[in-house]
Amino acid sequence: MSSARVLLCAIFLSSSLQAEIPATFSPRALRPSRLSIAPGDAVELRVAADSGAAAAEKQPWSAASITHFFRRSDGRQENRDTLAAAAPDADHASLTIADEGVTLLGATFEPVVATLTAAEFEQLQKRASPAPQQNAEDGRAAPPAPPDKQRVRCRSAAAALIRATPSGQASESSAVATSKSGQPAEIRMFLDPTRCTVGDTLPFKVYIDGDKAPGARLRVVAPDGKTEQTLATNPSGMADIAITSAGVWRIEFQTLVHADRPSEAGADWVLFCGSIMFETPAPAAKEGDSR
């Protein structure tokens, strides 16, 4: 092999090894240890990059890089710049949920910027570019990938809904569950999912920086952890799913847009990633059913 070919191969291998897409360039989940509790119970919070990311749970909580955390209950909201670990080197934070009803938890993560090769950027586009829309009026959709390297900033946030119900009491739908969080990457429910039952249709809307996100790529993970559905939001940023079973659900999205705002200086593109977790209740036992 000629020296020129050896040099070209070395350059290619070097660039391939140096410019890997960061693991954080995907939706992260805020995962409470329990989503249905009694008022006054404590829950453990973990952050994972995927439903099966056991390795992510073993990392110190500080690796979550939370830059803003909030919890909202009926008539009250607490905001923090971050959330401390339960103990040094712990993989979780602990939180006591004192209020009855629904509590909305939200975490915003530190943005990550990476330079991607044309091939890596094309791969990112395939999974995150907005789906084609009809009659969509949105100026932030990503055009075809340029041929050179691109700087991409990932802005990620996650939310979870916890319902605290006193033993033996029936629970009601909560306005907290359908409130807008104001996160940079947000999934807002239009029905309280903690009161949805099997057979219901759950509508929701995706926002990025407070604006609708048409064509956002969605992934829905059912309670069995295996059944998944992929879909995209409509021109209004809306979508809906059918509740097919009781248990813990996760909805996540990602969408890639051009960095056309002053606040996004230093990047060519912005990847928004968001998620929400909630638990739908089991069907009420029929009268006379002793099981």
Secondary structure, 3 states (H helix, E strand, C coil): CCHHHHHHHHHHHHHHHHCCCCCCCCCCEEEECCCEECCCEEEEEEEECCCCCHHHHCCCHHHHCEEEEEEEECCEEEEECCCCCCCCCCCCEEEEECCCEEEEEEEEECCEEEEECHHHHHHHHHHHCCCCCCCCCCCCECCCCCCCCEEEEEEEEEEEEEEECCCCCCCCCCCHHHCCCCCCEEEEECCCHHHCCCCCEEEEEEEECCEECCCCEEEEECCCCCCEEEEECCCCCEEEEECCCCEEEEEEEEEEEECCCHHHCCCCEEEEEEEEEEEECCCCCCCCCCC
